[in-house]
């Protein structure tokens, strides 16, 4: 009788206990040794985003305050994040009150993304590789969300900081620093981020989620220079994707020679780039690259083909807000890759995404099958026509005598 009552009580307690939450099951397998998901499509994770402000007290500005790194971090989120309101970025808010009056409300569109502000990170799938994105000169940390958000959906933690002194904020306030300053400060910004993210406190939502053995760097224009320079300076970096880069010899100026990157590199550039022209930047870069090397050439693309900035049509408001970049015709720069001769974002961005994500999936997640997706046939399929992009690959072991 006593045993019967005890059994009944135990069963009743078990029935009344709350149901444990379901596991955070992925809709399909992320890139791994056993999987090579479509790198053009959104990955198996919803995406969260946080904005954090770091202060590098080891570097002081002339006024004595520490160098500030306003940083956007995109990351894989739990499946229940799906359907929640997503983040949009308003470039209009970058301008001063006087400039806003000149531009007018509603002239510059919002940049819509698929990321959810402060979503709960996915914690049941192990650690995630870390990718640092570096923006271009006079740009902003969220200049390429088409890529950074997609990378996070494929299981990466992606951090992008405003390089103080070289941002759009500095342009509109007439405080843009000379690029020579950025050559020194930007790589240190990236190193600072790597150090800071390697010692997150336990209360940080991303604590324990970053795989510090799998680090990649990518970036556009001056950010591409930054990725090349950081790769030469910091051996923690395992793979890079420079987009529309300057001549690597300039990126490595002041570093001990010869500079040899013993890591895989995927260059992305545009043959019709008028800001950093192919002949004087990409050709000399190819000559000093070691294998393995992959190359994506958006044949008729331009400099800003590799960013979201074309969507803002900033060239149309140059006169109203007096944008000024020393040594450059701002209107011509902002139209480089944004005109009718360049492939539109709906074609160019899937191409860029396909090859960048497949490359990182192979080199940071062990998905060697993803390399089989980095082909000319795939480029033609994504573009819907031949000749929009050219794909080249120099396998390991092809390097000889410092040239191609």
Secondary structure, 3 states (H helix, E strand, C coil): CHHHHHHHHHHHHHHHCCCCCCCCCCCCCCCECCECCCCCCCCCCEEEEEEEEEEEEEEECCCCCEEEEEEEEEEEECHHHCCCCCCEECHHHHCCHHHHHHHCCCCCCCEECCEEECCCECCCCCCEEEEEEECCCCECCCCCHHHHHHHHHCCEEEEEECCCCCEHHHHHCCCCCCHHHHHHHHHHHHHHHHHHHCCCCCCCCCCCCEEEEEEEEEEECHHHHHHHHHHHHCCCEEEEEEECCCCHHHHCCCCCCCCCCCCEEEEEEECCCCCCCHHHHHHHHHHHCCCCEEEEEECCCCHHHHCCHHHHCHHHHHHHHCCCCCCCCHHHHHHCCCCCCCCCHHHHHHHHHHHHHHHHHHHHHCCHHHHHHCCHHHHHHHHCCCCCEEEEEECCCCCECCEC
